[in-house]
Amino acid sequence: MPPAVPPSADSATTTPFLQISGVSKHFGGVRALHEVDLDLRRGEVIALVGDNGAGKSTLVNVVSGVQRPDSGVLHVNGVEVRLDSPRAAAAVGIHTVYQDLSLCDNLDAVKNLFLGLEETDPWWRGRTLRRRAMERRAREVLDSMSVRLRSFTAPVGGMSGGQRQGIAICRALVSDPSLVLLDEPTAALGVSQRAEVLDLILRLKEDNRGVLVISHDLKDVQHVADRVVVLRLGSKVAEFSRGDYTSSDLVAAITGAHEGVA
Amino acid sequence: MSTQIGRTDGAPAWSRLAGIFEDRLSNIPVLMVLGAIWLFFYTRNEAFLSSQNITNLILQIATTAMLALGIVFVLLVGEIDLSSAILSGVCATVVANYAVTSGWNIYLALAAGIALGMIAMVIQAVIVVFGVPSLIVTLGGMVVFQGLLLVVLPPEFTVSVGGTDYAEIASADVPTTVAYLVAGVVWVGYTISRWIHARGSSNDRIWAGVLSLVIGVAVFGGVTVLSRADGLPLPVVILGAMLIVAAYVTTRTRYGIHLYAVGGDRDAARRAGIPVSRMIIYSFAILGFCAAIAGVVDAARLLSVSNSSGGGPLMLNAIAAAVVGGTSLFGGRGSVWSALLGALVIGSISNGVQLLGYSPEVQNFATGGVLVVAVAMDVVITRGSLWPRRA
């Protein structure tokens, strides 16, 4: 396990990168999110925990531009934004690593990293792919995250879960985002690969990026998160800072045993 | 063919060697099958590998290969097509009507035929994008185009194109000197671009050199072998040009990566901002273009269009060619060269069987067997083991 990094000292004083205020979302009669407020700062890891159906995925979908909230506003660097597509979210520096990773198994690592963002020569040079430039950048990003691949040319379908997760995270980094959303990044991984991914999360933080991670694993959460936000039945019921809570506090908040802890 | 960095520094020699060829082996099974077939027929009759017979062989397979090339694009995005062969007959007939019966300029008539092919395919593609399986859409399309062929044919069900500009498409030759000149320009251009793009690693330099040499031998040897008395047959040049453009587009452009991405994982492609539906429509449009050209070349070689144009085994041969050549039926895997190599395998069997005077059923048995064997070899190589995985 890598050493935990302390929260940056000034994180409480700077303007949050993303401010979520009063966000609600209904699906028919089901209340998925109710008046949720949340601030996310660069250089801070926030974990989102909660039982199934607590609204974690809906909140991530709202922030990543997949779903529009029914009410509430989002501010990025103090400016109100409408995120109505993943592209709009990417444009303001928010990138999402989906639980299924969204990698093309038949393509190699470099092509996956740049998928949809390929660099090409100008039209008078035939719009040829700038493969060398992309490979150089891919190597930089992968090295910066210490993701080690045996080959850049092998299809990613044959790689380990940890390597694939690493590529998926690096894919988010190609466009230098300010906030990375991770949906259950450790769910399907073995012990050593899980450690690799937690290490990646801490690296994102060292690079002064914000991280919002959904996880079911409370041990992982305690290990990486500067703050833990607990959702229950669509509402934010608790928020804990590093060191201020025990596992049983988390479990109690998640299950609703101490209603009103927040 | 993809990006080329092998991290094999300090690895043992055999592993470095493997690194050079890593991921560049996809054409090996079909090349082995092709070599075995050629060796077999050559040992039975040396005339099989004579320059004249090879030229003949290429002319025989040109139609299948052109159609298979279009089918590769459709297979790569994970769709299938059954209608393009008969559509090629319709396009050839329309071109014959305009160029021969109505006396239009041949290029104008060709443009009309190509436009028809592309429009017919785009209509089908739009239905596919709406969610109807392409197998069904193009099966229906095949039947509709059979009807359309009867509509566009004159009452006597045939148009002879002998002695017209139309027939020239198959019988014209590009002068040998021009062919060598063009081949030289292509080869030098290729070598320079390879060298520029070769990464610092010695593996890449070696690979660039090997490829340049192989391509040089193939290009100049091809021109030498395939030239007849007056030069290089025009269908060979058309097929070569189509393959080179297709190879460039699929391996060197953003469109090419997106093509493979759509076939590999549609959801991932969509999340990456790739217009998946549009990519599928493009693939079918390219198939429509290839089908029109294939139909015209075929009709020009046979000197007529009729109600059997685009019929017979052409459709299945074209699909088989793409698959034998190593293109996956499930999308995302394969290359444009599989169209040529697969068509060569299938064409070599029929050419050899006829040359040796075997009875026609031998050809059916051999072609069917090779289809299964070639794909089985591909499966085994891809899996890395002879035995099926246990569930």
Contacts between the chains, C-beta under 8 A, distances in Angstrom:
chain1	res1	chain2	res2	distance
A	86	B	271	6.4
A	86	B	273	7.6
A	87	B	273	5.9
A	98	B	271	7.0
A	100	B	267	7.6
A	101	B	268	7.9
A	102	B	265	7.4
A	102	B	267	6.7
A	102	B	268	4.1
A	102	B	271	4.8
A	102	B	272	7.3
A	103	B	265	7.2
A	103	B	268	6.0
A	104	B	260	7.3
A	104	B	261	4.7
A	104	B	264	3.8
A	104	B	265	4.7
A	104	B	268	5.2
A	104	B	269	6.7
A	104	B	332	7.3
A	105	B	264	5.9
A	105	B	265	6.4
A	106	B	260	6.1
A	106	B	263	7.0
A	106	B	264	3.7
A	106	B	265	7.8
A	106	B	332	4.0
A	106	B	333	5.6
A	107	B	2	8.0
A	107	B	257	7.1
A	107	B	260	6.0
A	107	B	261	6.2
A	107	B	264	6.0
A	108	B	2	5.3
A	108	B	3	6.1
A	108	B	23	7.8
A	110	B	2	8.0
A	110	B	3	4.8
A	111	B	2	7.0
A	111	B	3	7.1
A	111	B	257	5.4
A	111	B	260	7.8
A	111	B	261	7.6
A	115	B	257	7.1
A	115	B	261	5.8
A	115	B	268	7.5
A	115	B	269	7.3
A	115	B	272	4.2
A	115	B	274	7.3
A	116	B	258	7.9
A	116	B	269	8.0
A	116	B	272	3.5
A	116	B	273	4.2
A	116	B	274	5.6
A	117	B	272	7.8
A	118	B	254	4.5
A	118	B	257	6.0
A	120	B	253	7.2
A	120	B	254	5.5
A	126	B	248	7.9
A	126	B	252	7.8
A	126	B	253	7.9
A	127	B	253	5.9
A	127	B	254	7.0
A	128	B	252	5.1
A	128	B	253	6.7
A	129	B	252	5.8
A	129	B	253	6.3
A	129	B	254	6.4
A	129	B	256	8.0
A	129	B	257	7.2
A	131	B	3	5.3
A	131	B	197	6.6
A	132	B	197	6.5
A	132	B	199	6.7
A	134	B	3	7.4
A	135	B	3	5.6
A	135	B	5	5.8
A	135	B	199	7.3
A	139	B	5	7.4
A	149	B	7	7.2
A	150	B	7	6.4
A	151	B	5	7.7
A	151	B	6	5.9
A	151	B	7	6.4
A	151	B	19	7.9
A	151	B	22	6.4
A	151	B	23	7.8
A	152	B	3	5.9
A	152	B	4	7.8
A	152	B	5	4.2
A	152	B	6	7.6
A	152	B	7	7.3
A	153	B	2	5.2
A	153	B	3	5.8
A	153	B	4	6.0
A	153	B	5	6.8
A	153	B	6	6.7
A	153	B	22	6.0
A	153	B	23	4.8
A	154	B	22	7.1
A	154	B	23	6.3
A	155	B	23	7.9
